[in-house]
Amino acid sequence: MASKGTPATALLTRAKIAFTPHTYEVDPRAASYGEAAAAALGVDPARLFKTLVTTVDGKLTVGVVPVSSSLDLKALAAAVGGKRAAMAEPAAAERATGYVTGGISPVGQRSRLPIVIDASASGFETMFVSGGRRGLQIELAPDDLVQVTDAITADIASR
């Protein structure tokens, strides 16, 4: 497993945060990486979260929402005290996080971006987020994710 580690799994290990890695076969034809991951792992899509890089008033900001919903850009902007949010260009997201699109993890990003996790995460004992590459999800407690990423929680998903 060490050879398949990512910055996300390395950071969690160093921080002594319990997590469980889950690997699955990636379907390159899948319309949604998150929905495909949930199906492959047999996980409720409300419990598997996608990591979306945005710009809020020109500053890169991360929203983490269930794959079963969409990111509410206005709510995300409000959560970080901003006015206007838009999705970031994929190349900018990859440069800032060090991860490829479809495998961006909220944990272990190259640049420490502000992170907002949808409040629905607190309704689960554990949640799933990308482990830093396509085909790898990590399962951990929502409070641990908030702690290790210095995230805030807010209602940022539209269902």
Chimera marker file (.cmm) of the C-alpha trace (Angstrom):
<marker_set name="trace">
<marker id="1" x="0.000" y="0.000" z="0.000" r="1" g="1" b="0" radius="0.5"/>
<marker id="2" x="2.904" y="2.379" z="0.668" r="1" g="1" b="0" radius="0.5"/>
<marker id="3" x="3.741" y="2.596" z="-3.023" r="1" g="1" b="0" radius="0.5"/>
<marker id="4" x="0.169" y="3.612" z="-3.719" r="1" g="1" b="0" radius="0.5"/>
<marker id="5" x="0.047" y="6.306" z="-1.042" r="1" g="1" b="0" radius="0.5"/>
<marker id="6" x="-0.991" y="9.852" z="-1.828" r="1" g="1" b="0" radius="0.5"/>
<marker id="7" x="-0.385" y="13.168" z="-0.081" r="1" g="1" b="0" radius="0.5"/>
<marker id="8" x="-3.840" y="12.693" z="1.496" r="1" g="1" b="0" radius="0.5"/>
<marker id="9" x="-3.116" y="9.267" z="2.988" r="1" g="1" b="0" radius="0.5"/>
<marker id="10" x="0.370" y="10.369" z="4.068" r="1" g="1" b="0" radius="0.5"/>
<marker id="11" x="-1.016" y="13.428" z="5.896" r="1" g="1" b="0" radius="0.5"/>
<marker id="12" x="-3.720" y="11.402" z="7.644" r="1" g="1" b="0" radius="0.5"/>
<marker id="13" x="-1.138" y="8.831" z="8.728" r="1" g="1" b="0" radius="0.5"/>
<marker id="14" x="1.221" y="11.533" z="10.067" r="1" g="1" b="0" radius="0.5"/>
<marker id="15" x="-1.678" y="13.223" z="11.897" r="1" g="1" b="0" radius="0.5"/>
<marker id="16" x="-2.666" y="9.827" z="13.396" r="1" g="1" b="0" radius="0.5"/>
<marker id="17" x="-6.205" y="10.165" z="12.054" r="1" g="1" b="0" radius="0.5"/>
<marker id="18" x="-8.035" y="6.893" z="11.545" r="1" g="1" b="0" radius="0.5"/>
<marker id="19" x="-9.156" y="6.273" z="7.985" r="1" g="1" b="0" radius="0.5"/>
<marker id="20" x="-9.988" y="3.332" z="5.770" r="1" g="1" b="0" radius="0.5"/>
<marker id="21" x="-8.867" y="3.336" z="2.123" r="1" g="1" b="0" radius="0.5"/>
<marker id="22" x="-11.282" y="1.909" z="-0.443" r="1" g="1" b="0" radius="0.5"/>
<marker id="23" x="-10.114" y="1.180" z="-3.977" r="1" g="1" b="0" radius="0.5"/>
<marker id="24" x="-12.301" y="0.506" z="-6.985" r="1" g="1" b="0" radius="0.5"/>
<marker id="25" x="-12.011" y="0.193" z="-10.751" r="1" g="1" b="0" radius="0.5"/>
<marker id="26" x="-12.472" y="3.522" z="-12.508" r="1" g="1" b="0" radius="0.5"/>
<marker id="27" x="-14.832" y="3.574" z="-15.478" r="1" g="1" b="0" radius="0.5"/>
<marker id="28" x="-13.332" y="6.160" z="-17.870" r="1" g="1" b="0" radius="0.5"/>
<marker id="29" x="-16.730" y="6.488" z="-19.596" r="1" g="1" b="0" radius="0.5"/>
<marker id="30" x="-18.559" y="7.456" z="-16.390" r="1" g="1" b="0" radius="0.5"/>
<marker id="31" x="-20.388" y="10.770" z="-16.627" r="1" g="1" b="0" radius="0.5"/>
<marker id="32" x="-19.778" y="11.459" z="-12.919" r="1" g="1" b="0" radius="0.5"/>
<marker id="33" x="-16.682" y="10.224" z="-11.082" r="1" g="1" b="0" radius="0.5"/>
<marker id="34" x="-18.484" y="10.526" z="-7.732" r="1" g="1" b="0" radius="0.5"/>
<marker id="35" x="-21.620" y="8.657" z="-8.742" r="1" g="1" b="0" radius="0.5"/>
<marker id="36" x="-19.475" y="5.935" z="-10.327" r="1" g="1" b="0" radius="0.5"/>
<marker id="37" x="-17.374" y="5.649" z="-7.152" r="1" g="1" b="0" radius="0.5"/>
<marker id="38" x="-20.478" y="5.369" z="-4.963" r="1" g="1" b="0" radius="0.5"/>
<marker id="39" x="-21.896" y="2.654" z="-7.207" r="1" g="1" b="0" radius="0.5"/>
<marker id="40" x="-18.591" y="0.743" z="-7.374" r="1" g="1" b="0" radius="0.5"/>
<marker id="41" x="-18.214" y="0.806" z="-3.585" r="1" g="1" b="0" radius="0.5"/>
<marker id="42" x="-21.896" y="0.204" z="-2.806" r="1" g="1" b="0" radius="0.5"/>
<marker id="43" x="-22.048" y="3.422" z="-0.774" r="1" g="1" b="0" radius="0.5"/>
<marker id="44" x="-25.026" y="5.764" z="-0.432" r="1" g="1" b="0" radius="0.5"/>
<marker id="45" x="-24.219" y="8.746" z="-2.727" r="1" g="1" b="0" radius="0.5"/>
<marker id="46" x="-25.284" y="11.071" z="0.113" r="1" g="1" b="0" radius="0.5"/>
<marker id="47" x="-22.341" y="9.715" z="2.152" r="1" g="1" b="0" radius="0.5"/>
<marker id="48" x="-19.700" y="9.984" z="-0.575" r="1" g="1" b="0" radius="0.5"/>
<marker id="49" x="-18.541" y="13.576" z="-1.024" r="1" g="1" b="0" radius="0.5"/>
<marker id="50" x="-16.998" y="15.294" z="-4.026" r="1" g="1" b="0" radius="0.5"/>
<marker id="51" x="-14.339" y="17.980" z="-3.732" r="1" g="1" b="0" radius="0.5"/>
<marker id="52" x="-15.000" y="20.984" z="-5.963" r="1" g="1" b="0" radius="0.5"/>
<marker id="53" x="-12.541" y="23.834" z="-6.426" r="1" g="1" b="0" radius="0.5"/>
<marker id="54" x="-14.126" y="27.227" z="-6.977" r="1" g="1" b="0" radius="0.5"/>
<marker id="55" x="-13.187" y="30.876" z="-6.973" r="1" g="1" b="0" radius="0.5"/>
<marker id="56" x="-14.861" y="33.146" z="-4.439" r="1" g="1" b="0" radius="0.5"/>
<marker id="57" x="-14.245" y="36.807" z="-5.240" r="1" g="1" b="0" radius="0.5"/>
<marker id="58" x="-11.211" y="35.641" z="-7.246" r="1" g="1" b="0" radius="0.5"/>
<marker id="59" x="-9.718" y="33.448" z="-4.481" r="1" g="1" b="0" radius="0.5"/>
<marker id="60" x="-9.591" y="29.657" z="-4.830" r="1" g="1" b="0" radius="0.5"/>
<marker id="61" x="-11.918" y="27.992" z="-2.328" r="1" g="1" b="0" radius="0.5"/>
<marker id="62" x="-12.993" y="24.358" z="-1.934" r="1" g="1" b="0" radius="0.5"/>
<marker id="63" x="-16.532" y="23.061" z="-1.468" r="1" g="1" b="0" radius="0.5"/>
<marker id="64" x="-17.092" y="19.468" z="-0.315" r="1" g="1" b="0" radius="0.5"/>
<marker id="65" x="-20.620" y="18.215" z="-1.017" r="1" g="1" b="0" radius="0.5"/>
<marker id="66" x="-22.377" y="14.848" z="-1.415" r="1" g="1" b="0" radius="0.5"/>
<marker id="67" x="-22.189" y="13.411" z="-4.925" r="1" g="1" b="0" radius="0.5"/>
<marker id="68" x="-25.980" y="13.146" z="-4.771" r="1" g="1" b="0" radius="0.5"/>
<marker id="69" x="-26.300" y="16.946" z="-4.777" r="1" g="1" b="0" radius="0.5"/>
<marker id="70" x="-24.863" y="20.062" z="-6.382" r="1" g="1" b="0" radius="0.5"/>
<marker id="71" x="-22.746" y="22.817" z="-4.917" r="1" g="1" b="0" radius="0.5"/>
<marker id="72" x="-24.742" y="25.968" z="-4.145" r="1" g="1" b="0" radius="0.5"/>
<marker id="73" x="-22.232" y="28.621" z="-5.226" r="1" g="1" b="0" radius="0.5"/>
<marker id="74" x="-24.077" y="31.480" z="-3.489" r="1" g="1" b="0" radius="0.5"/>
<marker id="75" x="-24.153" y="29.545" z="-0.209" r="1" g="1" b="0" radius="0.5"/>
<marker id="76" x="-20.446" y="28.729" z="-0.532" r="1" g="1" b="0" radius="0.5"/>
<marker id="77" x="-19.571" y="32.385" z="-1.118" r="1" g="1" b="0" radius="0.5"/>
<marker id="78" x="-21.678" y="33.420" z="1.882" r="1" g="1" b="0" radius="0.5"/>
<marker id="79" x="-20.047" y="30.760" z="4.082" r="1" g="1" b="0" radius="0.5"/>
<marker id="80" x="-16.602" y="32.309" z="3.536" r="1" g="1" b="0" radius="0.5"/>
<marker id="81" x="-17.789" y="35.911" z="3.653" r="1" g="1" b="0" radius="0.5"/>
<marker id="82" x="-17.649" y="36.426" z="-0.098" r="1" g="1" b="0" radius="0.5"/>
<marker id="83" x="-20.066" y="37.781" z="-2.661" r="1" g="1" b="0" radius="0.5"/>
<marker id="84" x="-19.548" y="35.818" z="-5.867" r="1" g="1" b="0" radius="0.5"/>
<marker id="85" x="-18.452" y="32.247" z="-6.554" r="1" g="1" b="0" radius="0.5"/>
<marker id="86" x="-17.791" y="30.326" z="-9.753" r="1" g="1" b="0" radius="0.5"/>
<marker id="87" x="-16.250" y="26.986" z="-10.593" r="1" g="1" b="0" radius="0.5"/>
<marker id="88" x="-12.473" y="27.190" z="-11.026" r="1" g="1" b="0" radius="0.5"/>
<marker id="89" x="-10.799" y="26.198" z="-14.256" r="1" g="1" b="0" radius="0.5"/>
<marker id="90" x="-9.703" y="22.522" z="-14.019" r="1" g="1" b="0" radius="0.5"/>
<marker id="91" x="-6.050" y="23.439" z="-14.717" r="1" g="1" b="0" radius="0.5"/>
<marker id="92" x="-6.069" y="25.988" z="-11.870" r="1" g="1" b="0" radius="0.5"/>
<marker id="93" x="-7.664" y="23.433" z="-9.527" r="1" g="1" b="0" radius="0.5"/>
<marker id="94" x="-5.054" y="20.810" z="-10.425" r="1" g="1" b="0" radius="0.5"/>
<marker id="95" x="-2.150" y="23.272" z="-10.005" r="1" g="1" b="0" radius="0.5"/>
<marker id="96" x="-3.351" y="24.497" z="-6.611" r="1" g="1" b="0" radius="0.5"/>
<marker id="97" x="-4.232" y="21.082" z="-5.164" r="1" g="1" b="0" radius="0.5"/>
<marker id="98" x="-1.595" y="18.870" z="-6.762" r="1" g="1" b="0" radius="0.5"/>
<marker id="99" x="-4.303" y="16.387" z="-7.717" r="1" g="1" b="0" radius="0.5"/>
<marker id="100" x="-5.966" y="15.530" z="-11.043" r="1" g="1" b="0" radius="0.5"/>
<marker id="101" x="-9.597" y="16.333" z="-11.754" r="1" g="1" b="0" radius="0.5"/>
<marker id="102" x="-11.726" y="13.423" z="-10.598" r="1" g="1" b="0" radius="0.5"/>
<marker id="103" x="-9.184" y="12.650" z="-7.868" r="1" g="1" b="0" radius="0.5"/>
<marker id="104" x="-8.984" y="15.929" z="-5.965" r="1" g="1" b="0" radius="0.5"/>
<marker id="105" x="-8.948" y="15.297" z="-2.227" r="1" g="1" b="0" radius="0.5"/>
<marker id="106" x="-9.741" y="17.894" z="0.420" r="1" g="1" b="0" radius="0.5"/>
<marker id="107" x="-6.802" y="16.419" z="2.384" r="1" g="1" b="0" radius="0.5"/>
<marker id="108" x="-3.130" y="17.055" z="1.615" r="1" g="1" b="0" radius="0.5"/>
<marker id="109" x="-3.557" y="19.725" z="-1.024" r="1" g="1" b="0" radius="0.5"/>
<marker id="110" x="-0.423" y="21.448" z="-2.348" r="1" g="1" b="0" radius="0.5"/>
<marker id="111" x="-1.803" y="24.882" z="-1.357" r="1" g="1" b="0" radius="0.5"/>
<marker id="112" x="-3.884" y="25.331" z="1.799" r="1" g="1" b="0" radius="0.5"/>
<marker id="113" x="-7.151" y="26.533" z="0.363" r="1" g="1" b="0" radius="0.5"/>
<marker id="114" x="-10.188" y="27.510" z="2.448" r="1" g="1" b="0" radius="0.5"/>
<marker id="115" x="-12.458" y="24.454" z="2.671" r="1" g="1" b="0" radius="0.5"/>
<marker id="116" x="-16.183" y="24.336" z="3.384" r="1" g="1" b="0" radius="0.5"/>
<marker id="117" x="-17.778" y="20.944" z="4.026" r="1" g="1" b="0" radius="0.5"/>
<marker id="118" x="-21.518" y="20.577" z="3.635" r="1" g="1" b="0" radius="0.5"/>
<marker id="119" x="-23.205" y="20.328" z="7.020" r="1" g="1" b="0" radius="0.5"/>
<marker id="120" x="-24.927" y="17.078" z="5.998" r="1" g="1" b="0" radius="0.5"/>
<marker id="121" x="-21.618" y="15.286" z="6.657" r="1" g="1" b="0" radius="0.5"/>
<marker id="122" x="-22.204" y="15.577" z="10.398" r="1" g="1" b="0" radius="0.5"/>
<marker id="123" x="-25.171" y="13.221" z="10.026" r="1" g="1" b="0" radius="0.5"/>
<marker id="124" x="-22.846" y="10.300" z="9.324" r="1" g="1" b="0" radius="0.5"/>
<marker id="125" x="-20.495" y="8.386" z="11.598" r="1" g="1" b="0" radius="0.5"/>
<marker id="126" x="-18.078" y="8.204" z="8.664" r="1" g="1" b="0" radius="0.5"/>
<marker id="127" x="-18.001" y="9.791" z="5.238" r="1" g="1" b="0" radius="0.5"/>
<marker id="128" x="-16.069" y="9.127" z="2.039" r="1" g="1" b="0" radius="0.5"/>
<marker id="129" x="-13.870" y="11.613" z="0.156" r="1" g="1" b="0" radius="0.5"/>
<marker id="130" x="-11.314" y="11.206" z="-2.598" r="1" g="1" b="0" radius="0.5"/>
<marker id="131" x="-8.036" y="9.782" z="-1.419" r="1" g="1" b="0" radius="0.5"/>
<marker id="132" x="-6.079" y="11.815" z="-3.940" r="1" g="1" b="0" radius="0.5"/>
<marker id="133" x="-6.376" y="9.760" z="-7.091" r="1" g="1" b="0" radius="0.5"/>
<marker id="134" x="-9.101" y="8.280" z="-9.223" r="1" g="1" b="0" radius="0.5"/>
<marker id="135" x="-10.019" y="4.865" z="-7.894" r="1" g="1" b="0" radius="0.5"/>
<marker id="136" x="-9.261" y="5.666" z="-4.235" r="1" g="1" b="0" radius="0.5"/>
<marker id="137" x="-11.748" y="6.873" z="-1.656" r="1" g="1" b="0" radius="0.5"/>
<marker id="138" x="-10.950" y="7.342" z="2.025" r="1" g="1" b="0" radius="0.5"/>
<marker id="139" x="-13.488" y="6.791" z="4.753" r="1" g="1" b="0" radius="0.5"/>
<marker id="140" x="-13.115" y="8.863" z="7.911" r="1" g="1" b="0" radius="0.5"/>
<marker id="141" x="-15.120" y="10.638" z="10.591" r="1" g="1" b="0" radius="0.5"/>
<marker id="142" x="-16.472" y="14.041" z="9.507" r="1" g="1" b="0" radius="0.5"/>
<marker id="143" x="-14.990" y="15.731" z="12.602" r="1" g="1" b="0" radius="0.5"/>
<marker id="144" x="-11.559" y="14.337" z="11.710" r="1" g="1" b="0" radius="0.5"/>
<marker id="145" x="-11.863" y="15.736" z="8.173" r="1" g="1" b="0" radius="0.5"/>
<marker id="146" x="-12.799" y="19.150" z="9.554" r="1" g="1" b="0" radius="0.5"/>
<marker id="147" x="-9.858" y="19.035" z="11.948" r="1" g="1" b="0" radius="0.5"/>
<marker id="148" x="-7.173" y="17.933" z="9.494" r="1" g="1" b="0" radius="0.5"/>
<marker id="149" x="-8.247" y="20.433" z="6.801" r="1" g="1" b="0" radius="0.5"/>
<marker id="150" x="-9.134" y="23.373" z="9.101" r="1" g="1" b="0" radius="0.5"/>
<marker id="151" x="-12.483" y="23.385" z="7.321" r="1" g="1" b="0" radius="0.5"/>
<marker id="152" x="-15.722" y="25.016" z="8.290" r="1" g="1" b="0" radius="0.5"/>
<marker id="153" x="-19.123" y="23.418" z="7.826" r="1" g="1" b="0" radius="0.5"/>
<marker id="154" x="-22.151" y="25.103" z="6.295" r="1" g="1" b="0" radius="0.5"/>
<marker id="155" x="-25.224" y="24.244" z="4.234" r="1" g="1" b="0" radius="0.5"/>
<marker id="156" x="-23.641" y="24.531" z="0.778" r="1" g="1" b="0" radius="0.5"/>
<marker id="157" x="-25.347" y="21.673" z="-1.104" r="1" g="1" b="0" radius="0.5"/>
<marker id="158" x="-28.508" y="22.003" z="-3.135" r="1" g="1" b="0" radius="0.5"/>
<marker id="159" x="-30.453" y="18.794" z="-3.233" r="1" g="1" b="0" radius="0.5"/>
<link id1="1" id2="2" r="1" g="1" b="0" radius="0.2"/>
<link id1="2" id2="3" r="1" g="1" b="0" radius="0.2"/>
<link id1="3" id2="4" r="1" g="1" b="0" radius="0.2"/>
<link id1="4" id2="5" r="1" g="1" b="0" radius="0.2"/>
<link id1="5" id2="6" r="1" g="1" b="0" radius="0.2"/>
<link id1="6" id2="7" r="1" g="1" b="0" radius="0.2"/>
<link id1="7" id2="8" r="1" g="1" b="0" radius="0.2"/>
<link id1="8" id2="9" r="1" g="1" b="0" radius="0.2"/>
<link id1="9" id2="10" r="1" g="1" b="0" radius="0.2"/>
<link id1="10" id2="11" r="1" g="1" b="0" radius="0.2"/>
<link id1="11" id2="12" r="1" g="1" b="0" radius="0.2"/>
<link id1="12" id2="13" r="1" g="1" b="0" radius="0.2"/>
<link id1="13" id2="14" r="1" g="1" b="0" radius="0.2"/>
<link id1="14" id2="15" r="1" g="1" b="0" radius="0.2"/>
<link id1="15" id2="16" r="1" g="1" b="0" radius="0.2"/>
<link id1="16" id2="17" r="1" g="1" b="0" radius="0.2"/>
<link id1="17" id2="18" r="1" g="1" b="0" radius="0.2"/>
<link id1="18" id2="19" r="1" g="1" b="0" radius="0.2"/>
<link id1="19" id2="20" r="1" g="1" b="0" radius="0.2"/>
<link id1="20" id2="21" r="1" g="1" b="0" radius="0.2"/>
<link id1="21" id2="22" r="1" g="1" b="0" radius="0.2"/>
<link id1="22" id2="23" r="1" g="1" b="0" radius="0.2"/>
<link id1="23" id2="24" r="1" g="1" b="0" radius="0.2"/>
<link id1="24" id2="25" r="1" g="1" b="0" radius="0.2"/>
<link id1="25" id2="26" r="1" g="1" b="0" radius="0.2"/>
<link id1="26" id2="27" r="1" g="1" b="0" radius="0.2"/>
<link id1="27" id2="28" r="1" g="1" b="0" radius="0.2"/>
<link id1="28" id2="29" r="1" g="1" b="0" radius="0.2"/>
<link id1="29" id2="30" r="1" g="1" b="0" radius="0.2"/>
<link id1="30" id2="31" r="1" g="1" b="0" radius="0.2"/>
<link id1="31" id2="32" r="1" g="1" b="0" radius="0.2"/>
<link id1="32" id2="33" r="1" g="1" b="0" radius="0.2"/>
<link id1="33" id2="34" r="1" g="1" b="0" radius="0.2"/>
<link id1="34" id2="35" r="1" g="1" b="0" radius="0.2"/>
<link id1="35" id2="36" r="1" g="1" b="0" radius="0.2"/>
<link id1="36" id2="37" r="1" g="1" b="0" radius="0.2"/>
<link id1="37" id2="38" r="1" g="1" b="0" radius="0.2"/>
<link id1="38" id2="39" r="1" g="1" b="0" radius="0.2"/>
<link id1="39" id2="40" r="1" g="1" b="0" radius="0.2"/>
<link id1="40" id2="41" r="1" g="1" b="0" radius="0.2"/>
<link id1="41" id2="42" r="1" g="1" b="0" radius="0.2"/>
<link id1="42" id2="43" r="1" g="1" b="0" radius="0.2"/>
<link id1="43" id2="44" r="1" g="1" b="0" radius="0.2"/>
<link id1="44" id2="45" r="1" g="1" b="0" radius="0.2"/>
<link id1="45" id2="46" r="1" g="1" b="0" radius="0.2"/>
<link id1="46" id2="47" r="1" g="1" b="0" radius="0.2"/>
<link id1="47" id2="48" r="1" g="1" b="0" radius="0.2"/>
<link id1="48" id2="49" r="1" g="1" b="0" radius="0.2"/>
<link id1="49" id2="50" r="1" g="1" b="0" radius="0.2"/>
<link id1="50" id2="51" r="1" g="1" b="0" radius="0.2"/>
<link id1="51" id2="52" r="1" g="1" b="0" radius="0.2"/>
<link id1="52" id2="53" r="1" g="1" b="0" radius="0.2"/>
<link id1="53" id2="54" r="1" g="1" b="0" radius="0.2"/>
<link id1="54" id2="55" r="1" g="1" b="0" radius="0.2"/>
<link id1="55" id2="56" r="1" g="1" b="0" radius="0.2"/>
<link id1="56" id2="57" r="1" g="1" b="0" radius="0.2"/>
<link id1="57" id2="58" r="1" g="1" b="0" radius="0.2"/>
<link id1="58" id2="59" r="1" g="1" b="0" radius="0.2"/>
<link id1="59" id2="60" r="1" g="1" b="0" radius="0.2"/>
<link id1="60" id2="61" r="1" g="1" b="0" radius="0.2"/>
<link id1="61" id2="62" r="1" g="1" b="0" radius="0.2"/>
<link id1="62" id2="63" r="1" g="1" b="0" radius="0.2"/>
<link id1="63" id2="64" r="1" g="1" b="0" radius="0.2"/>
<link id1="64" id2="65" r="1" g="1" b="0" radius="0.2"/>
<link id1="65" id2="66" r="1" g="1" b="0" radius="0.2"/>
<link id1="66" id2="67" r="1" g="1" b="0" radius="0.2"/>
<link id1="67" id2="68" r="1" g="1" b="0" radius="0.2"/>
<link id1="68" id2="69" r="1" g="1" b="0" radius="0.2"/>
<link id1="69" id2="70" r="1" g="1" b="0" radius="0.2"/>
<link id1="70" id2="71" r="1" g="1" b="0" radius="0.2"/>
<link id1="71" id2="72" r="1" g="1" b="0" radius="0.2"/>
<link id1="72" id2="73" r="1" g="1" b="0" radius="0.2"/>
<link id1="73" id2="74" r="1" g="1" b="0" radius="0.2"/>
<link id1="74" id2="75" r="1" g="1" b="0" radius="0.2"/>
<link id1="75" id2="76" r="1" g="1" b="0" radius="0.2"/>
<link id1="76" id2="77" r="1" g="1" b="0" radius="0.2"/>
<link id1="77" id2="78" r="1" g="1" b="0" radius="0.2"/>
<link id1="78" id2="79" r="1" g="1" b="0" radius="0.2"/>
<link id1="79" id2="80" r="1" g="1" b="0" radius="0.2"/>
<link id1="80" id2="81" r="1" g="1" b="0" radius="0.2"/>
<link id1="81" id2="82" r="1" g="1" b="0" radius="0.2"/>
<link id1="82" id2="83" r="1" g="1" b="0" radius="0.2"/>
<link id1="83" id2="84" r="1" g="1" b="0" radius="0.2"/>
<link id1="84" id2="85" r="1" g="1" b="0" radius="0.2"/>
<link id1="85" id2="86" r="1" g="1" b="0" radius="0.2"/>
<link id1="86" id2="87" r="1" g="1" b="0" radius="0.2"/>
<link id1="87" id2="88" r="1" g="1" b="0" radius="0.2"/>
<link id1="88" id2="89" r="1" g="1" b="0" radius="0.2"/>
<link id1="89" id2="90" r="1" g="1" b="0" radius="0.2"/>
<link id1="90" id2="91" r="1" g="1" b="0" radius="0.2"/>
<link id1="91" id2="92" r="1" g="1" b="0" radius="0.2"/>
<link id1="92" id2="93" r="1" g="1" b="0" radius="0.2"/>
<link id1="93" id2="94" r="1" g="1" b="0" radius="0.2"/>
<link id1="94" id2="95" r="1" g="1" b="0" radius="0.2"/>
<link id1="95" id2="96" r="1" g="1" b="0" radius="0.2"/>
<link id1="96" id2="97" r="1" g="1" b="0" radius="0.2"/>
<link id1="97" id2="98" r="1" g="1" b="0" radius="0.2"/>
<link id1="98" id2="99" r="1" g="1" b="0" radius="0.2"/>
<link id1="99" id2="100" r="1" g="1" b="0" radius="0.2"/>
<link id1="100" id2="101" r="1" g="1" b="0" radius="0.2"/>
<link id1="101" id2="102" r="1" g="1" b="0" radius="0.2"/>
<link id1="102" id2="103" r="1" g="1" b="0" radius="0.2"/>
<link id1="103" id2="104" r="1" g="1" b="0" radius="0.2"/>
<link id1="104" id2="105" r="1" g="1" b="0" radius="0.2"/>
<link id1="105" id2="106" r="1" g="1" b="0" radius="0.2"/>
<link id1="106" id2="107" r="1" g="1" b="0" radius="0.2"/>
<link id1="107" id2="108" r="1" g="1" b="0" radius="0.2"/>
<link id1="108" id2="109" r="1" g="1" b="0" radius="0.2"/>
<link id1="109" id2="110" r="1" g="1" b="0" radius="0.2"/>
<link id1="110" id2="111" r="1" g="1" b="0" radius="0.2"/>
<link id1="111" id2="112" r="1" g="1" b="0" radius="0.2"/>
<link id1="112" id2="113" r="1" g="1" b="0" radius="0.2"/>
<link id1="113" id2="114" r="1" g="1" b="0" radius="0.2"/>
<link id1="114" id2="115" r="1" g="1" b="0" radius="0.2"/>
<link id1="115" id2="116" r="1" g="1" b="0" radius="0.2"/>
<link id1="116" id2="117" r="1" g="1" b="0" radius="0.2"/>
<link id1="117" id2="118" r="1" g="1" b="0" radius="0.2"/>
<link id1="118" id2="119" r="1" g="1" b="0" radius="0.2"/>
<link id1="119" id2="120" r="1" g="1" b="0" radius="0.2"/>
<link id1="120" id2="121" r="1" g="1" b="0" radius="0.2"/>
<link id1="121" id2="122" r="1" g="1" b="0" radius="0.2"/>
<link id1="122" id2="123" r="1" g="1" b="0" radius="0.2"/>
<link id1="123" id2="124" r="1" g="1" b="0" radius="0.2"/>
<link id1="124" id2="125" r="1" g="1" b="0" radius="0.2"/>
<link id1="125" id2="126" r="1" g="1" b="0" radius="0.2"/>
<link id1="126" id2="127" r="1" g="1" b="0" radius="0.2"/>
<link id1="127" id2="128" r="1" g="1" b="0" radius="0.2"/>
<link id1="128" id2="129" r="1" g="1" b="0" radius="0.2"/>
<link id1="129" id2="130" r="1" g="1" b="0" radius="0.2"/>
<link id1="130" id2="131" r="1" g="1" b="0" radius="0.2"/>
<link id1="131" id2="132" r="1" g="1" b="0" radius="0.2"/>
<link id1="132" id2="133" r="1" g="1" b="0" radius="0.2"/>
<link id1="133" id2="134" r="1" g="1" b="0" radius="0.2"/>
<link id1="134" id2="135" r="1" g="1" b="0" radius="0.2"/>
<link id1="135" id2="136" r="1" g="1" b="0" radius="0.2"/>
<link id1="136" id2="137" r="1" g="1" b="0" radius="0.2"/>
<link id1="137" id2="138" r="1" g="1" b="0" radius="0.2"/>
<link id1="138" id2="139" r="1" g="1" b="0" radius="0.2"/>
<link id1="139" id2="140" r="1" g="1" b="0" radius="0.2"/>
<link id1="140" id2="141" r="1" g="1" b="0" radius="0.2"/>
<link id1="141" id2="142" r="1" g="1" b="0" radius="0.2"/>
<link id1="142" id2="143" r="1" g="1" b="0" radius="0.2"/>
<link id1="143" id2="144" r="1" g="1" b="0" radius="0.2"/>
<link id1="144" id2="145" r="1" g="1" b="0" radius="0.2"/>
<link id1="145" id2="146" r="1" g="1" b="0" radius="0.2"/>
<link id1="146" id2="147" r="1" g="1" b="0" radius="0.2"/>
<link id1="147" id2="148" r="1" g="1" b="0" radius="0.2"/>
<link id1="148" id2="149" r="1" g="1" b="0" radius="0.2"/>
<link id1="149" id2="150" r="1" g="1" b="0" radius="0.2"/>
<link id1="150" id2="151" r="1" g="1" b="0" radius="0.2"/>
<link id1="151" id2="152" r="1" g="1" b="0" radius="0.2"/>
<link id1="152" id2="153" r="1" g="1" b="0" radius="0.2"/>
<link id1="153" id2="154" r="1" g="1" b="0" radius="0.2"/>
<link id1="154" id2="155" r="1" g="1" b="0" radius="0.2"/>
<link id1="155" id2="156" r="1" g="1" b="0" radius="0.2"/>
<link id1="156" id2="157" r="1" g="1" b="0" radius="0.2"/>
<link id1="157" id2="158" r="1" g="1" b="0" radius="0.2"/>
<link id1="158" id2="159" r="1" g="1" b="0" radius="0.2"/>
</marker_set>
